[in-house]
Amino acid sequence: MKRTIALILALVMTMALVACGGDKPTTSTPGTTPSEPSKPASSGGVTLEQIETPKDAETEDEEKARYGGNLIIGSSNATNTMDVHQTNGALGNTRYLSHIYENTCLRDVNGKIYGQVCDYEESADGLTIKLTLRERYFSNGKKITIEDVEASLRRAIGLATSANYDKNWKDATMTVEGNTITFKNSTLNLNFLNALCGSQGDYKIMPKEICDKYPVTGGEVQPNGLIRGGTAEMIGVEADVIGSGPYKLTKYTTEEIVLTRNENYQPHTVGNEDALGVAAPVKAYVDTITLSYNPDASSRTAAMIAGEYHVSDIQAAMWETALAQGIKLNDAGTAWTHGIFFNLDESNSDSPVYNVNVRKAIRAAIDCKAVLMAVTGGRQERVLFLEPTPIVSTSVYHNTIIADNEWNIANVELAKEYLKKANYDGTPIKYLTNATGNFYNATMAVIPMLEAAGMKVELMAVDGGSHGALRKDPATGHDIGVWETQKNEINPVLQSTMVTGSQGWWKSDAKDAAIAAMKAAPTGSPESIKAYEDWCQAVVDEVPFVLFGHPMGTIWAQPGVYINHVGQTTYYWNYYMDAEARK
């Protein structure tokens, strides 16, 4: 599979020349939406037939044939710890450690909670959670005990930041009886369950002796017996990284991580059959997974073209080259939605967009599909779907209230009527965006739509770092900020940067009442779902933002390598390789 380093260097130089002469190349790490524009293809671009979809085994022999091989991943995500209780939320850390450790229980993309190390039971009011230990084994062959589970949870909770402790654990009491751990909250705390069952969270299970070797120190013991704001020495050697997940750590450096199949792993084949994504039964097809950290997008692309990686990303400038030699474009899905957010801070009250009829005019004028086509560089197949809500379509909360009310209608005449109601006087609307990339492409599509309706637009194009900083400051003079928001999989109220209104400083009595109702009701309950519908209606009435929809995330694989995961959380345990790809 090795190619010469000369080919890699030549490809890097080629991409640099292409980048200098045209669009800035796209980079896209596995499981994420690209942050730069795709280069439009002169002959229609990639076809749907060129996008790989996961293949399910049809026979027992085909299933057996999937096992084996050494999978090499080119990753842009840095890692800096072997301690699963101290990942600091960094994607590079949580991604590889999730292959080694299991949670007590796990919430999946369909919103259901499934047992992992423990069986899970929740009271009707959501205040009591019972975790009963299953028969599970660590990668070293040792049977997991309830003492291991308790020690792991206490260590993880004690190492949470003080802010996260207050948000997740402040009201929780933890008791142990036999093989069952019971958590009780006096009031409903949705963040508690989100932390405990999160697939990329730190609350994973390791042996008690490892917790004792790297103990929590400092901090303050709280009335509930848990520690708030403690610290601990980081786990420092590979031999102390012991979990019950499908793989075990056999090599760790900040440049390369090697995971080897855990032969003591027990697949969850009972109770998890209907799970989607990370909680679905794990196969652990490949013998080893190597995560190679490579921060340079051009170098990662060159290594994929040269065959040094089995799976990675490819810059847009080299898409056609990759496809021509058989490298496969896969749909990685996406949880990111592009849109514009209005600056509704009181300090911006003299802005045209402070008038709701101007915002309705902007909503009416925008052709969202055309905007997404601009974002994806004209690639129709990368417009994953049009969806204006911040909740995934598989959620019990999903509805079409926003979509059914003057969204994506591209009605210039209606927009003009709203401007007339607003007594719009031609004051320029200041539009903040990146000077390059997807946000810029979206902006260049939106501005002519607004101008066609009679609005004047003043472009505020800045570099990426400034864009992120200025967008968070309502006093920077912008009226519209183009951005993207992550769609929630579970309870909308947990998506704080979107639903609770910190995007755009949106103040609304109707919104506040809906949020309060969602926080007071169990996830998925009729009361909670109705409250989310009320929130959506407030968005329709007050227009704090206009979401465009979803461009497709991409991930590339060599011929004979099959991507097989659901949801935006990337995991490699169900990827597999055919005999040719293993050579």
Beta strands, then each sheet from edge to edge (+ up, - down):
strand 1: 51-52
strand 2: 70-75
strand 3: 105-107
strand 4: 113-115
strand 5: 118-122
strand 6: 128-133
strand 7: 172-177
strand 8: 180-185
strand 9: 220-221
strand 10: 227-228
strand 11: 247-252
strand 12: 256-261
strand 13: 288-293
strand 14: 311-312
strand 15: 328-331
strand 16: 336-342
strand 17: 383-385
strand 18: 429-434
strand 19: 457-462
strand 20: 480-486
strand 21: 545-551
strand 22: 554-557
strand 23: 561-562
strand 24: 576-577
sheet 1: 1+ 15+ 22- 14+
sheet 2: 2+ 13+ 12- 11+
sheet 3: 3+ 4-
sheet 4: 5+ 6- 8+ 7-
sheet 5: 9+ 10-
sheet 6: 17+ 21- 16+ 20- 18- 19-
sheet 7: 23+ 24-
end
